[in-house]
């Protein structure tokens, strides 16, 4: 095999591998961004669930009910 042919093949190989590495890096960054968005949505959902759980606790429900009755009686 001639030297020029070997150099040409190695150059093509280097270009292809560089493109593959760049594509892998871009795909990794896109996955991280999507995972970050999913994590933010999950965080918001857990915060909402915590607020709902707080409001549905029996103590909170009866306290708010008693306050509403007291306001109604004071009118």
C-alpha positions as CSV (number, residue, x, y, z in Angstrom):
1,X,0.0,0.0,0.0
2,X,1.3,3.4,-0.9
3,X,1.9,6.0,1.7
4,X,-0.5,8.5,0.1
5,X,-3.3,6.0,0.1
6,X,-2.7,5.2,3.8
7,X,-2.6,8.9,4.7
8,X,-5.9,9.5,2.8
9,X,-7.6,6.6,4.5
10,X,-6.3,7.8,7.9
11,X,-7.5,11.3,7.2
12,X,-11.0,10.1,6.2
13,X,-11.0,7.9,9.4
14,X,-10.1,10.9,11.5
15,X,-12.8,13.0,10.0
16,X,-15.5,10.4,10.4
17,X,-14.5,9.7,14.1
18,X,-14.5,13.4,14.8
19,X,-18.0,13.8,13.4
20,X,-19.1,10.8,15.5
21,X,-17.7,12.3,18.7
22,X,-19.3,15.6,18.0
23,X,-22.7,13.9,17.4
24,X,-22.3,11.9,20.6
25,X,-21.6,15.1,22.6
26,X,-24.6,17.0,21.0
27,X,-26.9,14.0,21.8
28,X,-25.6,13.9,25.3
29,X,-26.2,17.6,25.9
30,X,-29.7,17.3,24.5
31,X,-30.4,14.4,26.8
32,X,-29.2,16.3,29.8
33,X,-31.4,19.3,28.9
34,X,-34.5,17.0,28.5
35,X,-33.7,15.3,31.8
36,X,-33.4,18.6,33.5
37,X,-36.9,19.6,32.2
38,X,-38.3,16.3,33.3
39,X,-36.7,16.8,36.8
40,X,-38.2,20.3,37.0
41,X,-41.6,18.9,36.1
42,X,-41.3,16.1,38.7
43,X,-40.2,18.6,41.3
44,X,-43.3,20.7,40.6
45,X,-45.5,17.7,40.8
46,X,-44.1,16.6,44.1
47,X,-44.5,20.2,45.5
48,X,-48.1,20.2,44.3
49,X,-48.7,16.8,45.9
50,X,-47.2,18.0,49.2
51,X,-49.5,21.1,49.2
52,X,-52.5,18.8,48.5
53,X,-51.5,16.5,51.2
54,X,-51.1,19.4,53.6
55,X,-54.5,20.7,52.7
56,X,-56.2,17.3,53.0
57,X,-54.9,16.6,56.5
58,X,-57.8,16.2,58.9
59,X,-56.5,18.8,61.3
60,X,-56.2,21.4,58.5
61,X,-59.6,20.6,57.1
62,X,-61.4,20.9,60.5
63,X,-59.4,24.0,61.4
64,X,-60.4,25.8,58.2
65,X,-64.0,24.5,58.6
66,X,-64.1,25.9,62.2
67,X,-62.7,29.2,61.0
68,X,-65.4,29.4,58.3
69,X,-68.1,28.7,60.8
70,X,-66.7,31.3,63.2
71,X,-66.6,33.9,60.4
72,X,-70.2,33.1,59.4
73,X,-71.4,33.4,63.0
74,X,-69.6,36.8,63.5
75,X,-71.5,38.4,60.6
